Amino acid sequence: MNKIVKNIRETKRKINSLDFDVHWYRRVFHAFGAAFLFYYMLPDVDWINLIKFWVPPIILVIAITLEALRLKGKISGSHFFGLRMYEQNRVGSYLFFAVAVLILLMFFPQQIAIPCILCACLADPIMGEIRHRYGKKEVYIVGFLVCLLFFMVTWYKADFRLMVLVSIVGAFGAVAGETKKFWWLDDDFMIQMVPAVLLLIIWFAAPAMGFDLPGEIIFAGEMPF
């Protein structure tokens, strides 16, 4: 009997250890996504611009193909480390994350794309930790303040009134996108696209309101030769 109890405890310990590893793996994976902002630092030359245009969609098509094969059972889900239980029969959150990043990088001004991507990469895991340790009220407060900071830093060149407006609207959109849960649409997509759409409206309306749009904050690098 003691041996059975000991085996059960050991199994539970291993499961908890695995959960811990997966938990932090997902956090690190989120944070690593900020590296995609290197996209803006690539030199503005013809052949690199061609790569910037074609490589991201190609990578996304490959990811979609692999995900389709996983969902059809052609590829074992064990090869996709870090999947949550509810993702076993649903598109993985990483694909939603990648789709949103691709849309932002290719179709939105970087002044909108940068803070939205940072919200997904850094604010999302912070909010996840707060939710895990405390509660929903703390998630809303901390998440709003962290996202607010990202938008303020990105729009620091804008008129102060426009910066405040963008920061509040963007932070509200990001928190709403992260906290509103849908089975068929992951928050990794929503936390980026909800504030992006709201800010795009402000982007087009700003000149009519008498505001000058801020310039870019990340500039393409120069070729080393």
Backbone as JSON, one array per atom type, in Angstrom:
{
  "sequence": "MNKIVKNIRETKRKINSLDFDVHWYRRVFHAFGAAFLFYYMLPDVDWINLIKFWVPPIILVIAITLEALRLKGKISGSHFFGLRMYEQNRVGSYLFFAVAVLILLMFFPQQIAIPCILCACLADPIMGEIRHRYGKKEVYIVGFLVCLLFFMVTWYKADFRLMVLVSIVGAFGAVAGETKKFWWLDDDFMIQMVPAVLLLIIWFAAPAMGFDLPGEIIFAGEMPF",
  "N": [[0.83, -1.2, 0.0], [1.89, 1.26, 0.86], [3.83, 1.5, -1.06], [2.32, 1.91, -3.35], [1.1, 4.38, -2.78], [3.39, 5.93, -2.66], [4.25, 5.76, -5.32], [2.12, 7.07, -6.59], [2.42, 9.66, -5.54], [4.91, 10.31, -6.6], [4.34, 10.27, -9.31], [2.53, 12.43, -9.45], [4.27, 14.45, -8.71], [5.99, 14.53, -10.91], [4.2, 15.26, -12.91], [3.42, 17.8, -12.01], [5.87, 19.05, -12.19], [6.28, 18.98, -14.94], [4.14, 20.59, -15.76], [5.0, 22.99, -14.68], [7.31, 23.47, -16.18], [6.22, 23.7, -18.79], [4.58, 25.88, -18.38], [6.42, 28.01, -17.92], [7.81, 27.82, -20.26], [5.96, 28.71, -22.16], [5.72, 31.36, -21.34], [8.31, 32.35, -21.84], [8.41, 31.92, -24.59], [6.5, 33.75, -25.47], [7.75, 36.2, -24.74], [10.01, 36.1, -26.35], [8.96, 36.68, -28.79], [9.17, 39.4, -29.21], [11.44, 39.77, -30.63], [10.76, 39.82, -33.26], [10.52, 42.43, -34.0], [12.88, 43.18, -35.04], [12.58, 43.15, -37.69], [12.06, 45.72, -38.61], [14.54, 46.84, -38.59], [16.02, 45.9, -40.63], [18.02, 46.51, -43.52], [17.05, 48.94, -46.0], [16.95, 47.92, -48.85], [16.68, 46.63, -52.2], [16.79, 43.71, -52.54], [16.63, 42.79, -49.93], [14.24, 43.9, -49.15], [12.59, 42.38, -50.73], [12.88, 39.9, -49.53], [11.79, 40.55, -47.02], [9.19, 40.88, -47.76], [8.31, 38.39, -48.77], [9.25, 36.19, -47.17], [8.05, 36.16, -44.45], [5.2, 35.54, -45.02], [5.57, 33.02, -46.25], [6.68, 31.49, -44.17], [4.5, 31.55, -42.45], [2.58, 30.15, -43.95], [3.75, 27.62, -43.96], [3.61, 27.07, -41.21], [0.82, 27.03, -40.86], [0.18, 24.85, -42.45], [1.47, 22.75, -41.07], [0.03, 22.88, -38.69], [-2.52, 22.22, -39.58], [-2.07, 19.57, -40.35], [-1.5, 18.51, -37.84], [-3.97, 18.81, -36.5], [-5.52, 17.11, -38.02], [-4.49, 14.74, -37.29], [-2.32, 13.7, -38.59], [0.2, 14.42, -37.83], [1.74, 13.88, -34.76], [0.54, 15.32, -31.75], [2.36, 15.46, -29.73], [4.7, 16.44, -30.68], [4.46, 19.12, -30.59], [5.36, 21.0, -28.33], [4.14, 22.39, -25.31], [1.47, 22.88, -25.76], [-1.79, 23.7, -24.61], [-4.46, 21.95, -22.89], [-6.99, 22.49, -24.04], [-6.23, 23.18, -26.54], [-5.69, 20.96, -27.95], [-7.58, 20.03, -29.76], [-8.02, 22.23, -31.27], [-7.02, 25.16, -33.11], [-3.7, 26.1, -32.39], [-2.48, 28.53, -30.02], [-0.13, 29.8, -30.74], [-0.21, 30.03, -33.49], [-2.26, 31.87, -33.93], [-1.0, 34.02, -32.74], [1.18, 34.39, -34.49], [-0.13, 35.02, -36.91], [-1.32, 37.49, -36.27], [0.97, 39.06, -35.74], [2.19, 39.02, -38.28], [0.25, 40.38, -39.84], [0.34, 42.9, -38.61], [3.03, 43.72, -39.01], [3.2, 43.88, -41.79], [1.06, 45.41, -42.75], [0.35, 47.55, -41.12], [1.21, 50.81, -39.78], [4.42, 51.23, -38.24], [4.3, 52.58, -35.83], [1.95, 51.81, -34.75], [2.07, 49.04, -34.88], [4.33, 48.26, -33.31], [3.86, 48.82, -30.41], [1.6, 47.18, -30.08], [2.5, 44.6, -30.66], [4.4, 44.36, -28.61], [2.69, 44.36, -26.44], [1.51, 41.86, -26.68], [3.77, 40.23, -26.46], [5.06, 40.87, -24.02], [3.33, 42.16, -22.11], [1.16, 40.36, -22.04], [2.2, 37.82, -20.92], [2.88, 38.85, -18.39], [0.4, 39.64, -17.4], [-0.75, 37.14, -17.33], [0.72, 35.9, -15.29], [0.01, 37.52, -13.13], [-2.72, 36.95, -12.99], [-2.57, 34.26, -12.35], [-1.45, 34.32, -9.81], [-2.83, 36.22, -8.29], [-5.62, 37.91, -8.9], [-8.53, 38.77, -10.97], [-9.06, 41.54, -10.84], [-6.58, 42.7, -10.24], [-5.25, 41.94, -12.54], [-6.45, 43.52, -14.56], [-5.69, 46.11, -13.75], [-2.8, 46.1, -13.57], [-2.17, 45.12, -16.13], [-3.28, 47.13, -17.77], [-1.68, 49.35, -17.06], [0.91, 48.5, -17.81], [0.6, 48.1, -20.59], [-0.16, 50.68, -21.27], [2.25, 52.02, -20.85], [3.83, 51.0, -22.97], [2.55, 52.08, -25.24], [2.82, 54.81, -24.75], [5.6, 55.18, -24.8], [6.16, 54.51, -27.45], [4.76, 56.47, -28.83], [5.94, 58.87, -28.14], [6.87, 60.99, -29.62], [4.7, 62.3, -30.55], [2.1, 64.86, -30.34], [1.33, 65.84, -27.03], [-1.34, 65.53, -26.16], [-2.39, 63.84, -28.09], [-0.78, 61.64, -27.69], [-1.58, 60.83, -25.12], [-4.27, 60.19, -25.6], [-4.01, 58.07, -27.5], [-2.53, 56.26, -25.97], [-4.25, 55.59, -23.84], [-6.52, 54.57, -25.2], [-5.28, 52.5, -26.68], [-4.18, 50.87, -24.62], [-6.51, 50.15, -23.25], [-7.81, 48.71, -25.29], [-5.98, 46.58, -25.65], [-6.03, 45.26, -23.14], [-8.72, 44.56, -23.04], [-8.78, 42.85, -25.24], [-7.15, 40.78, -24.35], [-8.4, 39.79, -22.06], [-10.95, 39.08, -22.82], [-12.38, 36.1, -23.66], [-12.51, 33.7, -26.22], [-13.48, 30.62, -27.64], [-12.87, 30.0, -30.26], [-11.22, 32.0, -31.17], [-8.16, 33.15, -30.35], [-6.7, 34.83, -27.5], [-4.14, 35.71, -27.98], [-4.2, 36.7, -30.49], [-6.22, 38.63, -30.3], [-5.28, 40.5, -28.38], [-3.45, 41.91, -29.81], [-4.7, 42.77, -32.22], [-7.11, 44.1, -31.56], [-6.4, 46.6, -30.19], [-4.87, 47.58, -32.32], [-6.66, 48.02, -34.46], [-8.31, 49.97, -33.31], [-6.45, 52.03, -32.94], [-5.74, 52.5, -35.55], [-7.96, 53.78, -36.54], [-7.79, 56.17, -35.12], [-5.38, 57.02, -36.19], [-5.99, 57.71, -38.85], [-7.84, 59.67, -38.34], [-6.52, 61.61, -36.9], [-5.09, 63.76, -38.37], [-7.31, 65.28, -39.23], [-8.18, 66.17, -36.81], [-6.34, 68.0, -36.22], [-3.81, 67.16, -35.48], [-0.38, 66.27, -35.87], [1.01, 63.35, -37.25], [3.14, 61.08, -35.52], [6.65, 60.37, -36.14], [8.54, 57.48, -37.3], [10.05, 55.17, -34.95], [11.91, 53.2, -35.04], [14.53, 52.62, -37.16], [15.59, 51.59, -40.42], [18.52, 49.65, -40.76], [21.96, 50.07, -41.92], [23.71, 48.67, -44.71], [26.5, 46.54, -44.08], [28.5, 46.61, -45.93]],
  "CA": [[0.0, 0.0, 0.0], [2.8, 2.4, 0.93], [4.51, 1.6, -2.35], [1.35, 2.49, -4.3], [0.99, 5.79, -2.42], [4.64, 6.56, -3.06], [4.24, 5.87, -6.79], [1.16, 8.12, -6.94], [3.04, 10.95, -5.21], [5.99, 10.54, -7.55], [3.7, 10.63, -10.58], [2.01, 13.79, -9.31], [5.41, 15.36, -8.7], [6.47, 14.64, -12.28], [3.2, 16.02, -13.65], [3.54, 19.2, -11.59], [7.13, 19.55, -12.74], [6.05, 19.2, -16.37], [3.29, 21.77, -15.88], [5.82, 24.16, -14.39], [8.18, 23.69, -17.33], [5.39, 24.19, -19.88], [4.14, 27.21, -17.97], [7.48, 28.99, -18.18], [8.14, 27.75, -21.68], [5.03, 29.58, -22.86], [6.07, 32.73, -20.98], [9.53, 32.71, -22.57], [8.04, 31.96, -26.01], [5.83, 35.04, -25.67], [8.73, 37.27, -24.66], [10.9, 35.99, -27.51], [8.28, 37.26, -29.95], [9.59, 40.79, -29.41], [12.55, 39.76, -31.6], [10.23, 40.09, -34.59], [10.67, 43.86, -34.28], [14.11, 43.31, -35.82], [12.08, 43.33, -39.05], [12.16, 47.13, -38.97], [15.94, 47.25, -38.62], [16.66, 45.37, -41.83], [18.33, 47.58, -44.48], [16.06, 49.23, -47.03], [17.51, 47.68, -50.19], [15.72, 45.87, -52.99], [16.74, 42.26, -52.32], [16.17, 42.56, -48.56], [12.8, 44.21, -49.15], [11.94, 41.22, -51.32], [12.86, 38.89, -48.46], [10.84, 41.01, -46.01], [7.83, 40.74, -48.29], [7.93, 37.0, -49.06], [9.6, 35.19, -46.16], [7.03, 35.99, -43.4], [4.03, 34.76, -45.46], [5.97, 31.63, -46.5], [6.79, 30.86, -42.85], [3.15, 31.39, -41.93], [1.95, 29.06, -44.71], [4.33, 26.37, -43.44], [3.04, 26.86, -39.87], [-0.59, 26.66, -41.04], [0.18, 23.48, -42.98], [1.82, 21.85, -39.96], [-1.08, 22.89, -37.74], [-3.6, 21.45, -40.2], [-1.7, 18.16, -40.25], [-1.65, 18.11, -36.44], [-5.38, 18.7, -36.17], [-6.03, 15.94, -38.72], [-3.87, 13.55, -36.73], [-1.21, 13.25, -39.43], [1.39, 14.66, -37.03], [1.41, 13.72, -33.35], [0.56, 16.55, -30.97], [3.51, 15.43, -28.81], [5.79, 17.2, -31.3], [4.17, 20.54, -30.38], [5.52, 21.17, -26.89], [3.57, 23.59, -24.72], [0.04, 23.03, -26.05], [-2.73, 23.52, -23.51], [-5.4, 20.86, -23.12], [-8.06, 22.89, -24.95], [-5.66, 23.39, -27.88], [-5.47, 19.68, -28.59], [-8.52, 19.9, -30.88], [-8.25, 23.59, -31.75], [-5.79, 25.81, -33.59], [-2.83, 26.52, -31.3], [-2.39, 29.97, -29.81], [1.05, 30.34, -31.42], [-0.57, 30.38, -34.87], [-2.97, 33.14, -33.82], [0.03, 35.01, -32.44], [1.96, 34.63, -35.71], [-0.98, 35.7, -37.89], [-1.46, 38.89, -35.86], [2.26, 39.72, -35.95], [2.37, 39.2, -39.72], [-0.65, 41.44, -40.28], [0.83, 44.17, -38.08], [4.3, 44.09, -39.64], [3.09, 44.11, -43.22], [-0.05, 46.27, -43.18], [0.1, 48.65, -40.19], [2.38, 51.64, -39.48], [5.15, 50.66, -37.1], [3.89, 53.26, -34.61], [0.84, 51.02, -34.23], [2.47, 47.64, -34.77], [5.31, 48.01, -32.25], [3.28, 48.63, -29.07], [0.65, 46.06, -30.06], [3.3, 43.38, -30.57], [4.97, 44.32, -27.27], [1.62, 43.98, -25.51], [1.36, 40.4, -26.76], [5.01, 39.55, -26.07], [5.48, 41.15, -22.65], [2.2, 42.41, -21.21], [0.34, 39.15, -21.92], [2.71, 36.91, -19.88], [2.79, 39.51, -17.08], [-1.0, 39.52, -16.98], [-0.97, 35.74, -17.01], [1.3, 35.65, -13.97], [-0.82, 38.21, -12.14], [-3.96, 36.17, -12.88], [-2.23, 33.0, -11.7], [-1.06, 34.54, -8.41], [-3.72, 37.12, -7.56], [-7.0, 37.83, -9.35], [-8.89, 39.5, -12.18], [-8.95, 42.98, -10.62], [-5.16, 43.04, -10.38], [-4.9, 41.75, -13.95], [-6.9, 44.69, -15.3], [-4.91, 47.29, -13.36], [-1.4, 45.95, -13.98], [-2.14, 45.0, -17.59], [-3.54, 48.45, -18.34], [-0.52, 50.22, -16.84], [2.04, 48.02, -18.63], [0.29, 48.42, -21.99], [-0.12, 52.14, -21.36], [3.65, 52.4, -20.98], [4.3, 50.67, -24.32], [2.0, 53.04, -26.2], [3.39, 56.13, -24.47], [6.99, 55.19, -25.27], [6.16, 54.47, -28.91], [4.18, 57.71, -29.37], [6.5, 60.0, -27.4], [7.11, 62.1, -30.55], [3.42, 62.92, -30.91], [1.55, 65.87, -29.45], [1.04, 65.22, -25.74], [-2.76, 65.15, -26.09], [-2.58, 62.67, -28.95], [-0.1, 60.52, -27.02], [-2.43, 60.38, -24.01], [-5.43, 59.54, -26.2], [-3.58, 56.81, -28.09], [-2.09, 55.35, -24.91], [-5.42, 55.11, -23.1], [-7.32, 53.73, -26.1], [-4.51, 51.3, -26.99], [-4.1, 50.02, -23.43], [-7.86, 49.6, -23.02], [-8.04, 47.69, -26.32], [-5.13, 45.41, -25.39], [-6.55, 44.54, -21.96], [-10.0, 43.96, -23.45], [-8.49, 41.73, -26.14], [-6.54, 39.67, -23.6], [-9.29, 39.25, -21.04], [-12.15, 38.51, -23.43], [-12.01, 34.78, -24.13], [-13.33, 33.0, -27.21], [-12.91, 29.3, -27.93], [-12.46, 29.94, -31.66], [-10.3, 33.09, -31.48], [-7.29, 33.2, -29.18], [-6.36, 36.16, -27.0], [-2.86, 36.12, -28.58], [-4.59, 37.48, -31.67], [-7.05, 39.76, -29.88], [-4.52, 41.51, -27.66], [-2.73, 42.7, -30.8], [-5.52, 43.34, -33.28], [-8.12, 45.03, -31.05], [-5.84, 47.96, -30.1], [-4.38, 48.02, -33.63], [-7.8, 48.55, -35.22], [-8.72, 51.22, -32.66], [-5.44, 53.06, -33.22], [-5.77, 52.83, -36.98], [-9.02, 54.78, -36.68], [-7.2, 57.44, -34.64], [-4.32, 57.36, -37.13], [-6.6, 58.4, -40.0], [-8.62, 60.82, -37.86], [-5.63, 62.59, -36.24], [-4.89, 64.99, -39.16], [-8.54, 66.06, -39.22], [-8.29, 66.75, -35.48], [-5.28, 69.0, -36.08], [-2.59, 66.57, -34.93], [0.6, 65.68, -36.78], [1.34, 61.97, -36.88], [4.55, 60.95, -35.11], [7.52, 59.62, -37.04], [8.94, 56.13, -36.89], [11.04, 55.16, -33.87], [12.94, 52.22, -35.41], [14.94, 52.93, -38.52], [16.32, 50.52, -41.11], [19.97, 49.74, -40.62], [22.74, 50.21, -43.14], [24.47, 47.5, -45.11], [27.86, 46.6, -43.56], [29.46, 46.63, -47.04]],
  "C": [[0.86, 1.25, 0.0], [3.51, 2.62, -0.4], [3.61, 2.25, -3.4], [1.21, 3.99, -4.06], [2.23, 6.55, -2.86], [4.71, 6.76, -4.57], [3.29, 6.97, -7.26], [1.75, 9.5, -6.68], [4.14, 11.3, -6.2], [5.43, 10.94, -8.92], [3.17, 12.05, -10.55], [3.14, 14.81, -9.33], [5.93, 15.6, -10.11], [5.5, 15.48, -13.12], [3.29, 17.5, -13.31], [4.8, 19.84, -12.14], [6.98, 19.86, -14.22], [5.19, 20.44, -16.59], [4.08, 23.04, -15.66], [6.69, 24.5, -15.59], [7.39, 24.27, -18.51], [4.94, 25.62, -19.61], [5.19, 28.25, -18.31], [7.95, 28.96, -19.62], [7.25, 28.69, -22.47], [5.33, 31.04, -22.56], [7.29, 33.2, -21.79], [9.24, 32.82, -24.07], [7.38, 33.29, -26.35], [6.87, 36.16, -25.73], [9.66, 37.28, -25.87], [10.28, 36.61, -28.75], [8.67, 38.7, -30.22], [10.74, 40.88, -30.41], [12.06, 40.03, -33.01], [10.35, 41.57, -34.98], [11.98, 44.16, -35.01], [13.77, 43.53, -37.3], [12.27, 44.77, -39.52], [13.61, 47.61, -39.1], [16.69, 46.74, -39.84], [16.88, 46.49, -42.84], [17.28, 47.72, -45.58], [16.69, 49.15, -48.42], [16.6, 46.66, -50.88], [15.64, 44.4, -52.6], [16.29, 41.92, -50.9], [14.68, 42.87, -48.44], [12.0, 43.05, -49.75], [11.81, 40.1, -50.29], [11.82, 39.26, -47.4], [9.4, 40.81, -46.46], [7.39, 39.28, -48.38], [8.18, 36.02, -47.92], [8.55, 35.06, -45.06], [5.79, 35.22, -43.85], [4.37, 33.29, -45.7], [6.06, 30.86, -45.18], [5.41, 30.59, -42.28], [2.41, 30.25, -42.64], [2.46, 27.71, -44.22], [3.72, 26.04, -42.08], [1.59, 26.42, -39.96], [-0.7, 25.22, -41.54], [0.47, 22.46, -41.88], [0.67, 21.76, -38.96], [-2.26, 22.1, -38.29], [-3.32, 19.95, -40.12], [-1.82, 17.65, -38.82], [-3.11, 17.89, -36.09], [-6.04, 17.5, -36.85], [-5.44, 14.63, -38.22], [-2.74, 13.0, -37.55], [0.13, 13.42, -38.73], [0.98, 14.58, -35.57], [1.52, 15.05, -32.62], [1.72, 16.61, -30.0], [4.7, 16.2, -29.37], [5.62, 18.71, -31.09], [4.18, 20.81, -28.88], [4.85, 22.46, -26.42], [2.09, 23.79, -25.0], [-0.79, 22.84, -24.78], [-3.73, 22.43, -23.89], [-6.46, 21.25, -24.15], [-7.56, 23.13, -26.37], [-5.44, 22.08, -28.62], [-6.36, 19.5, -29.83], [-8.9, 21.26, -31.46], [-6.94, 24.16, -32.25], [-5.0, 26.35, -32.41], [-2.7, 28.03, -31.23], [-1.2, 30.58, -30.55], [0.75, 30.73, -32.86], [-1.36, 31.69, -34.9], [-1.98, 34.28, -33.59], [0.78, 35.39, -33.72], [1.15, 35.37, -36.76], [-1.1, 37.18, -37.56], [-0.16, 39.67, -36.09], [2.49, 40.0, -37.43], [1.51, 40.35, -40.25], [-0.12, 42.81, -39.85], [2.09, 44.63, -38.81], [4.11, 44.51, -41.09], [2.04, 45.15, -43.62], [-0.32, 47.47, -42.26], [1.37, 49.51, -40.04], [3.1, 51.1, -38.25], [4.78, 51.34, -35.79], [2.7, 52.57, -33.96], [1.3, 49.59, -33.96], [3.36, 47.37, -33.56], [4.66, 47.85, -30.88], [2.3, 47.47, -28.98], [1.38, 44.72, -29.95], [3.91, 43.24, -29.17], [3.92, 43.95, -26.22], [1.45, 42.47, -25.49], [2.58, 39.68, -26.2], [5.33, 39.7, -24.58], [4.31, 41.36, -21.69], [1.36, 41.15, -20.98], [0.9, 38.17, -20.88], [2.67, 37.53, -18.49], [1.38, 39.4, -16.54], [-1.34, 38.09, -16.6], [-0.45, 35.38, -15.63], [0.47, 36.3, -12.88], [-2.11, 37.44, -11.91], [-3.71, 34.89, -12.1], [-2.01, 33.18, -10.2], [-2.08, 35.34, -7.62], [-5.16, 36.98, -8.05], [-7.27, 38.73, -10.53], [-8.71, 41.01, -12.01], [-7.51, 43.44, -10.81], [-4.69, 42.91, -11.83], [-5.26, 42.99, -14.76], [-6.0, 45.9, -15.01], [-3.48, 47.21, -13.88], [-1.29, 45.88, -15.5], [-2.33, 46.35, -18.27], [-2.31, 49.34, -18.22], [0.68, 49.81, -17.69], [1.81, 48.37, -20.1], [0.33, 49.92, -22.23], [1.3, 52.62, -21.58], [4.17, 52.14, -22.38], [3.81, 51.69, -25.35], [2.59, 54.44, -25.99], [4.81, 56.23, -25.0], [7.04, 55.24, -26.79], [5.68, 55.8, -29.51], [4.74, 58.96, -28.69], [6.76, 61.21, -28.3], [5.83, 62.85, -30.9], [3.08, 64.06, -29.95], [1.11, 65.18, -28.16], [-0.41, 64.74, -25.66], [-3.03, 63.91, -26.93], [-1.94, 61.44, -28.3], [-0.96, 59.96, -25.9], [-3.64, 59.63, -24.56], [-5.08, 58.16, -26.73], [-3.23, 55.8, -27.0], [-3.28, 54.76, -24.15], [-6.25, 54.16, -23.95], [-6.59, 52.41, -26.39], [-4.44, 50.34, -25.82], [-5.45, 49.37, -23.12], [-8.15, 48.48, -24.02], [-7.25, 46.42, -26.07], [-5.66, 44.58, -24.22], [-7.87, 43.86, -22.3], [-9.76, 42.74, -24.34], [-7.93, 40.53, -25.41], [-7.52, 39.01, -22.66], [-10.58, 38.66, -21.6], [-11.8, 37.19, -24.11], [-13.03, 34.22, -25.13], [-12.68, 31.64, -27.48], [-12.28, 29.28, -29.31], [-11.48, 31.04, -32.06], [-9.46, 33.39, -30.25], [-6.96, 34.63, -28.79], [-5.0, 36.63, -27.51], [-3.07, 36.92, -29.86], [-5.31, 38.76, -31.24], [-6.25, 40.86, -29.21], [-3.71, 42.4, -28.6], [-3.68, 43.45, -31.73], [-6.6, 44.31, -32.77], [-7.54, 46.43, -30.9], [-5.35, 48.48, -31.45], [-5.49, 48.64, -34.46], [-8.26, 49.89, -34.63], [-7.74, 52.35, -32.98], [-5.4, 53.44, -34.69], [-6.85, 53.87, -37.26], [-8.5, 56.16, -36.26], [-6.15, 57.93, -35.61], [-4.87, 58.16, -38.32], [-7.36, 59.66, -39.57], [-7.74, 61.94, -37.31], [-5.41, 63.86, -37.07], [-6.12, 65.88, -39.17], [-8.76, 66.75, -37.88], [-7.2, 67.78, -35.22], [-3.98, 68.48, -35.51], [-1.68, 66.09, -36.05], [0.92, 64.27, -36.31], [2.82, 61.86, -36.52], [5.35, 60.15, -36.12], [7.84, 58.24, -36.51], [9.99, 56.21, -35.78], [12.12, 54.11, -34.08], [13.26, 52.44, -36.87], [15.74, 51.78, -39.11], [17.81, 50.74, -40.96], [20.66, 49.91, -41.96], [23.49, 48.91, -43.43], [25.91, 47.62, -44.61], [28.91, 46.64, -44.66], [28.88, 47.4, -48.2]]
}
